């Protein structure tokens, strides 16, 4: 038996568990405080009590139940990196310790300031409250908030999600699947594929059960990796976050490691039992592998190739997100502009009145030139189902961004006419495009304005889109520019409210935005004032992490796919080597002699190619709105498809070389008298 291969199968799970545990706990830490057992959500009711009464009531509940209740509020200036945690301070509770010593964030990308719950006076009480306690504490919080006039709901946080296990597996299924498949195959090939070791033990009188127990001693590989890796990981965590939430991290690693180890142990046990069931004489002689094992080795290649295709698309999308904008250039273009975050806490978002209020606020800001419009929209080209990206802008945008026509003059909004400008090299039919815009996006404009749309052709240039997240490219070279001098007169309040919530209505600077909010009747509806591109930058940071994960997934699935092809071919040669030698010795061509393996290879490649085409078809921009032409991930679908086909070709080429090499070795060895 190949001890190294089986030992390797046991070394992989603890290493992978450490990585997944870290990724998962980072995500939990970024979303809130680690360890909450339940979440109670409070929405404004008809007659709610004051903030101070809410704070006192929660403090009483915490003291009675011995629990900690936390209201996490993002910092308005930097909501993706700074936050305040309003906590109750019941004696001997977690909250009391945090109020005294501070809270240690597991991730370095987030910094939490701990404040007493009494400071709720300065914050919106509507929102989510994390409960650190038992179910009785959750029910007590529900009753307390309900008694104060709030509409409440609650959700218990499952243990696996609480410690980051669920988030650890989310987004890494390809990596987990590929490595687990490889480990399982190694165990089967090292036991059922090489039964002599078990046969020798049977010859010495050991029972099947004792042989299985002896074989499972290979779990020492896991123990060795754990013993060696624990101090290394602990030292790394100490440098990273001072061992914050170390116990939770260790628990997550143990749970994940156990889950990853289970299929390895199962495969090792099954392989050993099946090896013990082979006839003793043939097993000692090094008999040919059983047909079922040869089949399993080939069938296992299909999911590996499918995982490879998925991993390539994930990697391409992550890289496209990272490369969608350059930080330095974006910062220069954005200047001091800011975007507003509509409060994510419970609000009547299904109410037209709610969006009309938000839209009226946006309309006033645009009229007073406190804000500008930069709305990226996928619009109809006027020809069939095809769509094109469009950027709706106003005078404020054109005052900050230099947009030129093909004759070099700068576009302004000095007159009141709406104008439509076509990209330099575009073949769009301007008349049909304008008609499509007038019928849909500009349908709320006065009839006279829709009939007098002017414009022309743009110079070759890239225009800045003031992105709110990474789903929109920062710089657009192929977008139609639609200049709307007075957006409040053209678009409905509902549309302006929607654009404000998605960051398409941009304020000129933080001071102006704060003044507009504080003098309005909707100031509670905004949770943050963030610099333009901050969310996109944060998502680009997350995409960079996903790029590392996706790269590891591509590399591992590529290696596993090649390894499975090698093992499948070797197993086939060991079982059918005599027949192959007979065919080749009788003059049969190598292609006809290996027709079975070549058919399997063709079938597997066909399955992978179909999966690639299907993935490309689903990801590409097709004009239906399913995938936007503005999305860098959708734009990268063609590149991802080409790279996936290249990866498939590499796997197939390597396996073809293995087929040829093993065929030559079989002919030589059999010709020399080997069995």
C-alpha distance (Angstrom), angle and dihedral (degrees) to the residues before:
residue distance angle dihedral
X1 . . .
X2 3.76 . .
X3 3.79 99.1 .
X4 3.79 93.6 -177.3
X5 3.78 94.0 56.5
X6 3.81 93.4 49.3
X7 3.80 91.4 43.9
X8 3.80 89.4 51.5
X9 3.80 89.2 53.2
X10 3.81 88.1 58.8
X11 3.80 95.4 45.0
X12 3.82 95.1 56.0
X13 3.87 99.6 64.5
X14 3.85 98.9 61.4
X15 3.79 92.0 44.7
X16 3.80 92.6 48.9
X17 3.82 90.7 43.7
X18 3.81 90.9 57.6
X19 3.79 91.4 52.7
X20 3.80 94.5 46.0
X21 3.81 92.4 45.1
X22 3.80 90.9 53.2
X23 3.81 93.9 47.2
X24 3.79 92.1 47.7
X25 3.79 96.4 47.8
X26 3.81 91.3 47.4
X27 3.80 89.0 57.4
X28 3.80 92.6 47.0
X29 3.80 90.4 48.9
X30 3.79 92.3 50.1
X31 3.82 91.2 50.7
X32 3.82 95.9 49.2
X33 3.77 144.9 -52.7
X34 3.79 114.6 -32.6
X35 3.79 118.6 -109.3
X36 3.82 105.5 27.4
X37 3.81 110.3 156.6
X38 3.80 96.1 -159.9
X39 3.79 142.6 1.6
X40 3.81 124.9 -136.6
X41 3.80 116.9 -162.1
X42 3.80 121.0 -155.9
X43 3.81 122.1 -161.3
X44 3.77 123.5 -171.9
X45 3.79 112.7 -91.1
X46 3.79 131.3 -162.8
X47 3.81 95.1 -84.1
X48 3.79 115.6 16.5
X49 3.79 127.9 -178.1
X50 3.79 125.2 -118.4
X51 3.78 123.0 -81.2
X52 3.79 91.0 -110.9
X53 3.80 92.1 56.1
X54 3.79 89.5 49.3
X55 3.81 91.2 52.0
X56 3.82 93.2 48.1
X57 3.78 92.5 47.3
X58 3.81 92.2 51.1
X59 3.80 91.2 48.0
X60 3.81 89.6 53.2
X61 3.80 91.7 49.6
X62 3.81 91.4 48.8
X63 3.82 92.4 50.6
X64 3.81 93.6 45.8
X65 3.79 95.5 47.0
X66 3.80 97.9 34.4
X67 3.81 89.5 -123.2
X68 3.78 138.2 130.0
X69 3.81 121.1 -125.5
X70 3.79 119.3 -163.9
X71 3.80 133.0 -169.6
X72 3.81 109.6 -165.9
X73 3.80 115.9 -157.6
X74 3.80 122.6 -175.1
X75 3.78 116.5 -126.5
X76 3.79 107.5 -105.5
X77 3.80 93.5 -137.5
X78 3.81 97.1 47.6
X79 3.81 110.1 12.1
X80 3.79 95.5 167.4
X81 3.81 95.6 54.7
X82 3.82 108.3 22.6
X83 3.79 131.6 50.7
X84 3.79 142.3 160.7
X85 3.80 122.1 -130.6
X86 3.80 114.8 -154.8
X87 3.81 104.3 -158.1
X88 3.77 137.1 -179.6
X89 3.78 116.1 -120.9
X90 3.79 107.4 -145.4
X91 3.83 110.7 165.1
X92 3.82 115.0 -89.4
X93 3.83 91.2 6.2
X94 3.78 128.5 124.9
X95 3.80 89.2 -106.6
X96 3.80 92.6 57.8
X97 3.80 89.6 53.6
X98 3.80 92.4 48.2
X99 3.80 92.3 49.1
X100 3.79 88.9 51.7
X101 3.80 102.4 39.6
X102 3.80 104.9 15.6
X103 3.77 128.6 -117.2
X104 3.79 120.7 -74.4
X105 3.81 111.4 -139.6
X106 3.78 114.4 -144.1
X107 3.80 91.1 -146.3
X108 3.79 122.3 57.4
X109 3.80 90.5 -146.8
X110 3.83 90.9 74.0
X111 3.79 131.0 55.5
X112 3.80 120.3 -165.0
X113 3.81 125.2 -158.8
X114 3.81 112.9 -159.2
X115 3.81 117.4 -140.7
X116 3.81 130.4 175.0
X117 3.79 116.9 -100.6
X118 3.81 88.5 -115.4
X119 3.83 87.3 74.9
X120 3.79 88.0 70.4
X121 3.82 84.8 102.4
X122 3.80 87.5 80.9
X123 3.81 96.3 48.7
X124 3.77 140.2 58.4
X125 3.83 109.0 -93.2
X126 3.80 91.9 -156.8
X127 3.78 109.8 98.4
X128 3.78 144.0 55.6
X129 3.80 126.6 -25.8
X130 3.80 119.0 -162.7
X131 3.79 114.0 -143.3
X132 3.81 121.4 -152.5
X133 3.78 101.6 -165.9
X134 3.78 145.2 62.1
X135 3.79 129.3 -55.0
X136 3.80 91.5 -88.5
X137 3.80 88.7 60.9
X138 3.80 90.6 51.1
X139 3.80 91.7 51.8
X140 3.80 91.0 46.7
X141 3.82 91.4 53.7
X142 3.80 90.0 48.7
X143 3.80 91.3 51.7
X144 3.80 93.1 45.6
X145 3.80 95.8 51.7
X146 3.79 92.6 40.7
X147 3.80 89.6 52.9
X148 3.80 89.4 54.2
X149 3.80 92.4 58.3
X150 3.81 101.5 -94.6
X151 3.78 126.2 133.2
X152 3.79 103.1 -125.4
X153 3.78 139.5 -168.0
X154 3.77 131.8 170.9
X155 3.77 141.9 -155.3
X156 3.77 128.8 -163.5
X157 3.80 114.2 -134.9
X158 3.82 110.4 -131.6
X159 3.79 115.0 -125.3
X160 3.82 93.3 -116.6
X161 3.80 91.9 53.1
X162 3.79 91.0 43.9
X163 3.81 93.0 60.0
X164 3.81 95.8 39.0
X165 3.81 100.4 -104.9
X166 3.81 94.1 122.4
X167 3.81 92.4 48.2
X168 3.80 90.5 44.8
X169 3.79 91.8 60.5
X170 3.82 93.0 40.6
X171 3.78 109.3 97.8
X172 3.79 93.7 5.8
X173 3.80 99.6 73.9
X174 3.80 91.4 111.8
X175 3.80 92.6 54.5
X176 3.80 92.3 45.0
X177 3.80 92.8 46.3
X178 3.78 94.6 48.7
X179 3.80 95.8 48.2
X180 3.82 93.4 42.8
X181 3.79 90.8 50.3
X182 3.79 90.3 49.9
X183 3.81 92.9 48.7
X184 3.80 93.0 48.2
X185 3.79 91.7 49.6
X186 3.81 91.3 48.7
X187 3.80 90.0 53.5
X188 3.81 93.4 49.3
X189 3.79 93.5 46.3
X190 3.83 91.4 46.4
X191 3.81 93.2 52.3
X192 3.78 114.8 21.5
X193 3.80 91.0 28.2
X194 3.81 92.6 52.1
X195 3.82 107.4 32.1
X196 3.81 97.8 163.7
X197 3.83 94.0 93.6
X198 3.80 91.9 56.0
X199 3.84 90.4 43.6
X200 3.81 91.5 56.2
X201 3.79 90.7 52.5
X202 3.79 90.8 48.2
X203 3.82 88.3 51.7
X204 3.79 88.1 57.6
X205 3.78 90.4 55.1
X206 3.82 101.1 -100.4
X207 3.79 116.8 149.8
X208 3.78 123.2 -127.5
X209 3.82 90.5 -105.2
X210 3.79 93.2 53.2
X211 3.80 90.9 46.6
X212 3.82 90.2 52.5
X213 3.81 90.1 49.7
X214 3.82 90.3 49.2
X215 3.79 91.2 48.5
X216 3.80 92.6 49.8
X217 3.79 87.8 59.5
X218 3.81 82.4 87.5
X219 3.79 84.5 82.6
X220 3.79 83.0 87.3
X221 3.79 84.1 85.3
X222 3.80 87.8 67.1
X223 3.78 91.5 45.6
X224 3.81 91.6 49.2
X225 3.81 91.7 49.9
X226 3.82 89.4 48.3
X227 3.81 94.6 48.7
X228 3.79 93.2 47.3
X229 3.79 95.9 38.9
X230 3.81 101.1 45.5
X231 3.82 98.2 72.9
X232 3.81 90.5 41.4
X233 3.79 92.6 52.3
X234 3.81 92.0 42.9
X235 3.79 91.3 52.7
X236 3.80 90.7 47.7
X237 3.82 91.2 50.9
X238 3.79 90.3 48.3
X239 3.79 90.2 55.9
X240 3.81 92.0 42.9
X241 3.82 103.2 46.8
X242 3.78 109.3 -11.7
X243 3.83 91.7 -99.4
X244 3.81 93.2 -62.4
X245 3.83 111.5 175.0
X246 3.81 88.5 0.9
X247 3.81 93.4 151.3
X248 3.80 91.7 52.1
X249 3.79 90.4 48.3
X250 3.81 91.7 50.4
X251 3.80 90.4 49.8
X252 3.80 91.1 50.4
X253 3.82 91.7 49.8
X254 3.81 91.8 50.2
X255 3.81 92.4 49.1
X256 3.80 93.9 46.2
X257 3.79 92.7 43.0
X258 3.79 90.9 52.0
X259 3.79 91.0 50.2
X260 3.80 91.9 49.3
X261 3.78 92.9 45.1
X262 3.82 94.5 52.3
X263 3.84 97.5 74.7
X264 3.81 90.5 43.9
X265 3.80 92.4 53.7
X266 3.82 90.7 43.6
X267 3.82 92.4 51.3
X268 3.82 91.6 45.2
X269 3.80 91.5 49.9
X270 3.80 94.8 45.8
X271 3.80 91.8 46.6
X272 3.80 91.7 50.2
X273 3.81 93.6 48.0
X274 3.80 91.9 49.0
X275 3.81 90.8 47.2
X276 3.83 89.2 53.4
X277 3.80 90.3 53.6
X278 3.80 92.7 61.6
X279 3.85 118.0 100.3
X280 3.79 109.3 -86.0
X281 3.82 96.8 -130.1
X282 3.80 95.3 50.5
X283 3.81 92.0 43.7
X284 3.81 91.6 52.8
X285 3.77 90.2 47.6
X286 3.80 90.4 55.2
X287 3.79 96.6 -106.9
X288 3.74 124.1 -155.7
X289 3.82 115.5 -84.8
X290 3.79 114.7 -94.3
X291 3.80 116.6 -98.1
X292 3.80 92.4 -115.7
X293 3.80 90.9 60.0
X294 3.79 91.9 50.6
X295 3.80 88.9 50.8
X296 3.81 93.0 47.8
X297 3.81 91.2 50.0
X298 3.81 90.7 54.9
X299 3.81 96.8 40.3
X300 3.83 90.8 51.0
X301 3.79 88.5 64.0
X302 3.82 92.5 68.1
X303 3.84 97.6 65.6
X304 3.81 89.5 41.1
X305 3.81 91.0 56.8
X306 3.81 91.8 45.3
X307 3.80 89.9 50.9
X308 3.80 88.6 49.8
X309 3.81 91.6 54.5
X310 3.81 91.9 48.9
X311 3.81 91.6 47.2
X312 3.80 92.5 52.1
X313 3.82 91.5 52.1
X314 3.83 90.7 47.7
X315 3.80 91.2 49.8
X316 3.79 93.3 47.6
X317 3.82 91.4 49.7
X318 3.81 93.0 48.4
X319 3.81 92.0 49.1
X320 3.82 90.8 47.9
X321 3.80 89.8 53.1
X322 3.80 92.4 49.6
X323 3.81 92.2 47.7
X324 3.82 96.5 43.1
X325 3.78 90.6 98.8
X326 3.78 140.8 7.4
X327 3.79 114.3 -124.9
X328 3.79 97.2 -138.2
X329 3.78 95.2 48.5
X330 3.80 92.1 43.7
X331 3.81 92.6 51.7
X332 3.79 91.4 52.7
X333 3.80 92.0 49.2
X334 3.81 95.1 45.1
X335 3.81 95.2 48.9
X336 3.82 111.5 170.7
X337 3.80 96.2 -25.4
X338 3.79 119.9 132.1
X339 3.80 138.4 -166.6
X340 3.79 129.7 -144.9
X341 3.77 126.1 -124.6
X342 3.77 113.9 -143.2
X343 3.81 107.7 -134.1
X344 3.82 108.0 -90.1
X345 3.79 91.9 -154.1
X346 3.82 120.5 101.8
X347 3.78 110.5 -56.2
X348 3.84 132.8 157.2
X349 3.80 91.4 -99.7
X350 3.80 90.8 156.3
X351 3.79 89.5 62.7
X352 3.81 119.2 97.1
X353 3.78 89.3 -151.4
X354 3.81 90.4 59.6
X355 3.81 93.6 55.2
X356 3.80 91.8 42.3
X357 3.82 89.4 57.2
X358 3.79 91.6 49.0
X359 3.82 90.5 45.5
X360 3.79 93.2 49.3
X361 3.81 88.9 53.8
X362 3.82 90.4 50.9
X363 3.80 91.4 46.7
X364 3.82 92.1 53.6
X365 3.80 91.4 48.8
X366 3.82 90.8 51.5
X367 3.80 92.9 46.7
X368 3.81 91.7 50.6
X369 3.82 90.3 47.0
X370 3.80 91.1 -120.7
X371 3.79 88.5 122.7
X372 3.78 138.1 29.6
X373 3.79 133.9 -146.3
X374 3.82 121.9 -118.4
X375 3.80 106.0 157.2
X376 3.79 118.7 167.9
X377 3.79 110.4 -154.2
X378 3.77 135.3 171.6
X379 3.81 104.8 -128.5
X380 3.78 135.5 -177.3
X381 3.79 115.5 -96.0
X382 3.79 89.4 -145.4
X383 3.80 90.7 -113.8
X384 3.79 115.7 99.4
X385 3.80 115.8 -63.2
X386 3.80 96.4 -31.7
X387 3.80 118.1 124.3
X388 3.79 135.8 -163.4
X389 3.81 132.9 -162.0
X390 3.79 115.0 -103.0
X391 3.79 132.1 -172.4
X392 3.82 115.9 -150.9
X393 3.81 110.0 -155.0
X394 3.78 139.3 169.2
X395 3.78 137.5 -154.9
X396 3.80 92.0 -77.8
X397 3.80 91.7 58.1
X398 3.79 93.2 47.9
X399 3.80 89.7 49.6
X400 3.82 90.4 59.7
X401 3.81 101.7 32.7
X402 3.80 124.4 55.5
X403 3.81 107.0 -132.9
X404 3.82 116.6 175.5
X405 3.79 135.9 -160.8
X406 3.80 122.1 -133.4
X407 3.84 90.9 -93.0
X408 3.82 90.6 56.0
X409 3.80 99.1 -106.6
X410 3.79 119.6 134.3
X411 3.80 118.2 -110.2
X412 3.80 114.7 -123.4
X413 3.78 136.6 172.2
X414 3.79 96.7 -131.5
X415 3.79 94.4 132.0
X416 3.79 126.1 51.7
X417 3.80 96.9 -116.3
X418 3.78 122.3 113.9
X419 3.80 110.7 -124.0
X420 3.80 133.5 -163.0
X421 3.82 120.7 -155.0
X422 3.81 123.4 -164.1
X423 3.84 122.9 -146.8
X424 3.79 115.0 -100.2
X425 3.80 99.8 -107.6
X426 3.80 97.8 29.1
X427 3.81 121.8 129.5
X428 3.78 92.7 -157.3
X429 3.78 118.5 140.5
X430 3.80 99.0 -120.2
X431 3.80 94.6 -159.8
X432 3.81 93.1 54.6
X433 3.81 92.3 42.8
X434 3.81 92.3 52.6
X435 3.80 90.8 47.4
X436 3.81 90.8 51.9
X437 3.82 91.3 49.1
X438 3.81 92.1 48.1
X439 3.79 91.5 50.3
X440 3.79 95.9 50.2
X441 3.81 124.2 6.5
X442 3.83 93.6 32.1
X443 3.80 96.8 36.0
X444 3.82 92.8 114.5
X445 3.82 92.3 56.8
X446 3.81 119.3 103.4
X447 3.80 112.9 -87.5
X448 3.80 91.8 -116.2
X449 3.81 91.4 54.9
X450 3.82 92.0 50.5
X451 3.77 91.1 51.1
X452 3.83 94.8 50.9
X453 3.80 101.8 51.3
X454 3.79 110.1 151.0
X455 3.80 132.8 -178.5
X456 3.77 141.4 113.3
X457 3.78 140.2 -158.2
X458 3.81 128.3 -35.0
X459 3.78 128.4 -130.1
X460 3.81 117.8 -112.1
X461 3.80 102.3 -81.7
X462 3.78 146.3 119.3
X463 3.79 119.5 -112.3
X464 3.79 125.7 -153.8
X465 3.81 115.6 -116.1
X466 3.85 100.6 -164.6
X467 3.83 89.6 -128.7
X468 3.78 120.1 -148.9
X469 3.80 94.0 -163.7
X470 3.78 142.0 -2.9
X471 3.82 94.4 -87.0
X472 3.82 88.6 83.5
X473 3.78 125.7 57.0
X474 3.80 114.5 -114.8
X475 3.79 93.6 -140.0
X476 3.80 124.8 39.4
X477 3.80 123.1 -162.6
X478 3.79 97.7 165.6
X479 3.81 101.6 44.2
X480 3.78 127.9 120.1
X481 3.81 110.3 -125.9
X482 3.81 114.8 -138.5
X483 3.82 111.8 -169.3
X484 3.81 113.4 -156.2
X485 3.84 108.4 179.0
X486 3.82 94.3 -165.8
X487 3.82 110.4 27.8
X488 3.81 93.8 176.7
X489 3.82 89.5 62.8
X490 3.80 95.0 46.6
X491 3.80 106.0 39.4
X492 3.79 129.0 54.2
X493 3.80 122.0 -112.0
X494 3.79 88.2 -112.6
X495 3.82 91.3 57.0
X496 3.80 93.4 45.9
X497 3.80 90.4 48.9
X498 3.77 90.5 51.6
X499 3.81 91.2 49.4
X500 3.79 91.3 48.4
X501 3.81 90.5 53.6
X502 3.82 91.6 50.8
X503 3.81 94.6 47.9
X504 3.81 96.2 -107.5
X505 3.81 92.0 120.9
X506 3.81 102.3 67.6
X507 3.81 126.6 -166.7
X508 3.79 118.8 -138.7
X509 3.81 95.7 -125.7
X510 3.79 142.2 -16.5
X511 3.80 95.6 -97.1
X512 3.79 92.7 54.9
X513 3.79 91.8 45.9
X514 3.82 94.0 49.9
X515 3.81 90.9 47.8
X516 3.80 91.8 50.5
X517 3.80 91.9 48.6
X518 3.81 95.7 46.4
X519 3.81 93.3 50.2
X520 3.80 94.1 48.3
X521 3.80 133.6 83.0
X522 3.83 92.4 -124.4
X523 3.79 100.4 59.9
X524 3.81 92.1 122.6
X525 3.78 90.6 58.2
X526 3.82 93.4 71.0
X527 3.77 121.8 73.6
X528 3.79 100.8 178.3
X529 3.78 145.6 17.1
X530 3.78 105.9 -152.1
X531 3.77 134.6 -179.4
X532 3.79 112.4 -103.3
X533 3.75 111.3 -92.9
X534 3.82 94.5 20.3
X535 3.79 92.3 114.6
X536 3.79 90.9 43.0
X537 3.81 89.3 50.5
X538 3.80 91.2 49.7
X539 3.79 91.1 48.8
X540 3.79 89.4 47.4
X541 3.82 87.7 54.1
X542 3.78 90.1 51.6
X543 3.80 89.0 45.5
X544 3.80 88.6 54.2
X545 3.81 88.3 55.7
X546 3.79 89.9 47.8
X547 3.81 88.7 49.5
X548 3.80 89.5 59.2
X549 3.82 90.9 47.3
X550 3.80 92.3 45.5
X551 3.81 91.6 47.6
X552 3.80 90.5 51.9
X553 3.80 88.9 47.5
X554 3.82 93.1 50.8
X555 3.79 92.5 47.4
X556 3.80 93.6 45.9
X557 3.81 94.8 45.2
X558 3.80 90.3 46.6
X559 3.82 90.9 51.9
X560 3.81 92.4 43.9
X561 3.82 91.6 48.5
X562 3.80 91.4 51.5
X563 3.80 92.0 43.2
X564 3.81 92.1 50.7
X565 3.80 90.2 49.0
X566 3.80 90.0 51.6
X567 3.81 93.5 47.1
X568 3.80 92.1 45.9
X569 3.79 92.3 50.5
X570 3.82 93.5 45.9
X571 3.81 91.2 48.8
X572 3.81 90.4 49.6
X573 3.80 91.6 49.1
X574 3.81 91.9 50.4
X575 3.77 91.8 51.3
X576 3.81 100.2 38.6
X577 3.80 101.2 24.3
X578 3.81 93.8 112.8
X579 3.81 92.5 52.6
X580 3.81 90.8 47.6
X581 3.82 91.1 50.8
X582 3.78 90.8 50.4
X583 3.78 92.3 51.8
X584 3.78 94.9 46.5
X585 3.83 92.8 44.4
X586 3.82 89.9 52.6
X587 3.79 91.6 55.9
X588 3.80 99.9 -99.7
X589 3.81 111.6 152.1
X590 3.79 117.7 -106.6
X591 3.81 90.9 -116.9
X592 3.81 93.4 55.4
X593 3.79 92.4 41.3
X594 3.80 90.8 54.6
X595 3.80 95.4 38.4
X596 3.81 92.6 124.2
X597 3.81 95.7 53.7
X598 3.80 91.7 41.5
X599 3.81 89.6 52.5
X600 3.81 90.3 51.5
X601 3.81 90.5 48.3
X602 3.80 91.9 49.7
X603 3.80 91.8 48.2
X604 3.81 92.9 49.9
X605 3.79 93.0 47.3
X606 3.82 90.0 48.2
X607 3.80 91.1 52.5
X608 3.82 91.0 49.8
X609 3.82 92.6 46.9
X610 3.81 91.5 50.3
X611 3.82 89.5 49.7
X612 3.82 89.7 50.2
X613 3.80 93.3 50.6
X614 3.80 90.4 46.6
X615 3.81 91.9 50.7
X616 3.79 91.5 47.8
X617 3.79 91.9 47.4
X618 3.80 91.6 51.8
X619 3.82 95.2 45.7
X620 3.81 101.5 42.6
X621 3.83 121.1 96.5
X622 3.81 104.4 -102.6
X623 3.79 104.0 169.2
X624 3.81 95.0 -105.7
X625 3.81 94.2 100.1
X626 3.81 92.5 -113.5
X627 3.81 90.5 111.1
X628 3.78 117.5 19.1
X629 3.79 123.4 -136.3
X630 3.80 85.5 -135.9
X631 3.81 93.1 61.1
X632 3.82 112.6 96.4
X633 3.81 89.8 -152.4
X634 3.81 90.6 56.9
X635 3.77 90.3 45.7
X636 3.80 89.8 55.4
X637 3.81 93.8 54.1
X638 3.82 93.0 99.3
X639 3.78 92.7 50.4
X640 3.80 90.9 46.3
X641 3.80 91.0 51.6
X642 3.80 91.9 50.5
X643 3.81 92.1 48.5
X644 3.80 91.3 48.2
X645 3.80 90.5 52.8
X646 3.81 88.9 48.6
X647 3.82 90.8 51.8
X648 3.80 90.3 49.7
X649 3.80 89.7 49.5
X650 3.82 90.9 51.4
X651 3.81 92.1 51.5
X652 3.80 91.5 46.3
X653 3.81 93.0 46.7
X654 3.81 92.2 50.5
X655 3.76 91.0 48.4
X656 3.80 90.4 48.0
X657 3.79 89.3 54.4
X658 3.81 89.5 48.7
X659 3.82 90.2 51.4
X660 3.79 92.0 52.3
X661 3.82 94.7 44.3
X662 3.80 94.9 47.4
X663 3.80 91.0 46.8
X664 3.82 90.4 55.1
X665 3.81 91.4 46.3
X666 3.81 91.2 49.4
X667 3.81 91.6 50.9
X668 3.81 91.9 48.0
X669 3.81 96.3 44.8
X670 3.79 95.1 45.0
X671 3.77 90.4 45.8
X672 3.80 88.9 55.1
X673 3.79 91.2 54.4
X674 3.80 101.1 -96.9
X675 3.79 117.4 148.4
